[in-house]
């Protein structure tokens, strides 16, 4: 059973960089053909895919967030990390990490669909406020 757990600060000041880490257990982030995503849900809104990292470390980003988003990984700790720079109150959301189902082609459309994922973290609330 794969488990994902998000961790990071719950409160970030405007203009700062938000940094969240997803720790994976029960499976390796280097296992062939799996991709690992960051997804968020602002209050009262739907899910928004932010970006993903592949089993070989290739990265994919939402066009709307690409200029502010960076995803990296630490294979020795089986973790991947999201960094979102220059945050504003509009970045307040519940942030999730999730595993993309094997065989899903990593296009923006497919990675934006809840049906493309088989395992999710519980989510972590991040509030951007001074």
N, C-alpha and C positions, 0 to 999 in steps of 0.2 A: 504494500500500500504506500503510494507516494504521498508525502505530506509537505506542504509549503508553509512557511511562517515569515510574515513581514515584520521588520523591526526598524525603528528610527524615531526621531523626535515627533511629538504630536503637535508642536507649535513652532512655526517658523516665521520670522519677521519678513515683511515685504523687502524686496530687492536681494534677499539672501538666496542661497542655494539649498534646495531640499535634497536630502540624501536618504534613501531607504534601501535596506538590504533584505533579500529573500533567501532564507536558508532552506535547502531542500533535503529531505531525508527519505529513505526507502527507494531511492533511485538516483542515478548520476546525471548531472547536467551535461555530461559529455556523451551520453548514450546516443548512438546513431539515430539521426533523423528527427530528434525532438527539438522543439523551439520553446523558449520560455519568455513569457510576456509580462509587461506591466500594463495595468488597466486601472482606470479611476472612474469614480462616480461622484460628481458634484451633487450637493443637496438639491433634491427635486428634479434631477436630470437623469438621463440614461448613461449607460456605460460608454466610456471613451477609451479606445485602445491608444496607448502611448508609444510603445516600442517593444522590440523583442530581440533576443540573442539566440543564436543557433548552437547546436551541439559542437560546432567547430569554432565558435566565437564570432561569427558574422553578425552584424547588427542591422536592424531594420527600424525605421522610425516613422511615426505619423507625420505627414507633410506639415500639418498645422503646428506641430510641436518640435519639429526637427532642429530648429535653430537653438532651442533651449535644453534639449534632452541628450543625455548620454547614458548608455548602459554598458556595464563591464561585468567581468566575472572573476571569481577566485576558485579555480577548480580544486585546489587543495582543501578548501573549506566547503566545497559544493554550494557556493553562494553566487548570486548575481545581484548587482547593485544598480539602482536608478539614481541619477542626478538630474535635477530640474533647476535651471538657473533663473535668476531674475524673477522670482515668484511674486505674484500679486494675490490679493484676496480671492480672485477668480480661480486660483489654483487650489482653494479649499475643497477637499473631497475625501472620500474613502478610497484608499489606494490598495489595489490587489496585485499579487503576483499569481501567475497561473501557467500551467503546462498546456501547450498546444497538442492536440491529438496527433498521433503518428499518421502521416500521409496527407495532412492538410498543407496545401501549398501556401507559403508565407506571403500572400498578397495583403494589401491594406484592407480590402473588402473582407476577405476570409478571417483575418485576425481581429476584425471588429465585431465578429459574430460570436455570441456566447456559446453557440453550438460547436465551435471549433476547439473548445477546451474540455479536458477531462479531469483535471485537478486544479483546485483553487486554494489560495490561502484564505484565512478568515477575514482579512482586510484590516487596515489600520487607518484611523482618522488622522488627517493632517489639516490643521487650521493655519491659515496665513493671516497674521494680525500683528499689529504693533503693540 
